[in-house]
Amino acid sequence: MVKQVDKITILTYESFLKAGEVNEGLDSFSFQMNLTQKMDGEGDTFETQSDLSMDIITDPLSMKQSMVSDLGEFGEQEMEIYLCG
């Protein structure tokens, strides 16, 4: 079965594959992301803003993730996650 996808999906997938090729052999890396999410359902709309930073070591796999989310009327949530392999 062939599934039709739009051009943006294909470009995103190709970019993901290319990034994987370029990043082979990395020992560690970091990134930051600013994320806006909007959820609609049953007549209600809920929007969140999150700032995320992540530090990763590939061997042995270790990770630290820090995130601050503004949940609107529900306030702000901060979280840190650690993974050690």
C-alpha positions as CSV (number, residue, x, y, z in Angstrom):
1,M,0.0,0.0,0.0
2,V,1.4,3.4,-1.0
3,K,0.6,6.3,1.3
4,Q,0.6,9.8,-0.1
5,V,2.6,12.4,1.9
6,D,3.1,16.1,1.3
7,K,6.4,17.6,0.2
8,I,7.1,19.0,3.7
9,T,7.0,15.5,5.2
10,I,9.4,14.2,2.6
11,L,11.8,17.1,3.1
12,T,11.7,16.6,6.9
13,Y,12.4,12.9,6.6
14,E,15.3,13.5,4.1
15,S,16.7,16.2,6.5
16,F,16.4,13.7,9.4
17,L,18.4,11.1,7.4
18,K,21.0,13.6,6.4
19,A,21.5,14.8,9.9
20,G,22.0,11.2,11.1
21,E,24.7,10.7,8.4
22,V,26.5,13.9,9.3
23,N,26.3,13.2,13.1
24,E,27.8,9.7,12.9
25,G,30.8,9.5,15.2
26,L,29.7,12.2,17.6
27,D,30.7,11.6,21.2
28,S,28.4,14.2,22.7
29,F,26.1,17.0,21.7
30,S,23.6,19.6,23.1
31,F,20.6,21.3,21.8
32,Q,17.9,23.9,22.8
33,M,14.4,24.0,21.7
34,N,11.6,26.5,22.1
35,L,8.3,24.7,21.7
36,T,4.8,26.1,21.3
37,Q,1.9,23.6,21.4
38,K,-1.8,24.4,20.7
39,M,-4.4,21.7,21.4
40,D,-8.0,22.1,20.4
41,G,-10.8,19.8,21.5
42,E,-14.5,19.9,22.3
43,G,-14.6,23.7,21.9
44,D,-11.6,24.4,24.2
45,T,-8.2,25.6,23.2
46,F,-5.1,25.0,25.4
47,E,-1.7,26.5,24.5
48,T,1.7,25.8,26.2
49,Q,5.1,27.4,25.7
50,S,8.2,25.2,26.7
51,D,11.9,25.9,26.7
52,L,13.9,22.7,26.6
53,S,17.7,22.0,26.7
54,M,19.4,18.7,26.5
55,D,23.0,17.5,26.9
56,I,23.8,14.0,25.6
57,I,26.9,11.8,25.8
58,T,26.6,8.8,23.4
59,D,29.0,6.3,25.0
60,P,28.1,5.3,27.6
61,L,24.6,6.8,26.9
62,S,24.0,9.6,29.4
63,M,21.5,12.5,29.2
64,K,20.4,15.6,31.1
65,Q,17.2,17.3,30.1
66,S,15.9,20.6,31.6
67,M,12.5,21.9,30.7
68,V,10.4,24.9,31.8
69,S,6.8,24.9,30.6
70,D,4.3,27.8,30.8
71,L,0.9,26.1,31.1
72,G,-1.1,29.3,31.0
73,E,-3.8,29.4,33.8
74,F,-2.2,26.2,35.3
75,G,1.1,28.0,36.0
76,E,4.6,27.1,35.3
77,Q,6.2,23.6,35.5
78,E,10.0,23.0,35.8
79,M,11.5,19.6,35.3
80,E,15.0,17.9,35.1
81,I,15.5,14.4,33.8
82,Y,18.8,12.4,34.1
83,L,19.6,9.2,32.3
84,C,22.7,7.2,32.9
85,G,23.6,4.1,31.0
